[in-house]
Amino acid sequence: MKQGTAPRLQLINRFREEIGMVLLGTESFWAGVDVPGDALEAVVIDKIPFPSPDDPLLDALDHITKDSFKTYSMPRAIIQLRQGFGRLIRTTSDKGVVVICDRRLTDKPYGRSFLKSLPEAQRSFSLDDVERFFSRTRAAS
């Protein structure tokens, strides 16, 4: 399923009800979406959700502050990344994997600020670890 093929609420309800579904959605699915339980096993975040460089607020801030990246772009992106991360674990029994594909988390000095802001979780850079997690989870079900 993908965003745009049906109304948002209909997509979310179908995703909750049908096993094995994959839902592709944009930033609008990062807030106000609650899918507790086994329906949601993984959240894949393709990139750090920085505001668009075309954002007029950035242009205005550049005239006021010397570093709109640190005062606006980074804090906003950290909050949004936490929201995206938070889609996965909604109850104490929920479990799953969050995959963040953006290498800037490890390659850029500011990446540490993003990683420190996320909830405590086991971290891995290995696809084998993800496969083992899903194998163990499915075996326990």
N, C-alpha and C positions, 0 to 999 in steps of 0.2 A: 504494500500500500504506500501511496505517497501523497503528500500534501497537495491539495488542488484537485484531487479526483473526487472528493466528496466534502461535505461540510466538516469542519474541524471536529465537532462533537461526535458526529457519526463515525469518523475515523478512529477517534479515541475509544468509543464504545466497542467497535468491532475489534480493535486491538486488544482490549481487555478480555473479550469473550472467546476469541479464537486462539488456539494453541499454535505456536510456531510462526506467528506473524512477525513481519519486519515492517516497521513504520518509519518512513523517511520524512522528516519534517525540519523546518527551519527554526529560527530563534523563537518564533511565536509558540512553539511547543515547550519552551523551557520554563514557563510560568503557568500556573493554573492547571497543570496536568498531574493527576494523581492516579497511578496505576500500581497499587500495592499487590503483593503476592507474586505468583509464578509467571504472570503474563509478561513481566518486564525483567529480563535477565541481563541485558546489556544496554549501555548507552555509549554511543560512539560520537565523540566531539571532534570534528575535523580540524578546527583551528581555534586559537584563542579569540574570543569574541570582542576584539577591539572595535571601537566605533569607526565608521567609514572616514577616510581622510577628507572626504567631501562634506562632512558634517559641518554646517555653518557655525555651530557652537565652538568647534575647534578653531576655526578661523578667528572668531571673536576672542577666544581665550588667548590665542597667540599674541594678540595686541595688549593683553592685560598682564599675562604672566610669562615668565621666561621658559617655563617647561610645562606645557599643557599635557604632555605625555604622562608625567608623574602626578600632576594635580587633577587630571580629568580622565584621560584615556585608560591608564592603568587601573585606578580604583574602580572605574565603571566595569572594565573587563573582568576584574577579579570577582566582583559581585555576580556578574552574569555567568562566569565559569562555575562558581559555587552553586548557582541555581540549576545549571545544567547537570552538574554532578549530583545534586540533591534529588533529581528525578528518580534515581534508582532505588534508594533506600527510603521507604516511606513508613515501614513498621519494623519492630524489633526482629521479626522473623524473615524479613526480606534479605536476599543475597544476590550478588551479581557482580558484573565487571563493568568498569568505566574505562573506555579506551580514549585517550587524548592523543591525536595524531600529530600535533604541532611540536616539532623539534625545538622550537624556541624555548619551551619549558626547561630543557636541559642545556641548550646551546647559548642562551643569552643570560646575562647576569640577572635581569629582572625575572627570569623564570622561577627562581627560588621564592620570590614573593608570592607567586601564584600557587606553587606547590605547598608552601606553608599555610596558605589560606584554606586549603581543602580539608575536609574531615579526615580524621585518622583512618588509615586503610593500609592494607598490604600493598606495596608498590612493586612492580616488576616491569622490566623492559623485554620480557621474553614471551613470545607467542606460545611456547611450550607450557609455560605457567598458566596461561589462560586456558589452553586445552585441558590441562590437568584439573583445573578448577571445575570446568564444565563436566568432565568425566566423573569426578567425585560427586558433584551435585546431582547428576542424573542417576548415579548408582545408589545414592541415598534416598531417592524418591520412590 
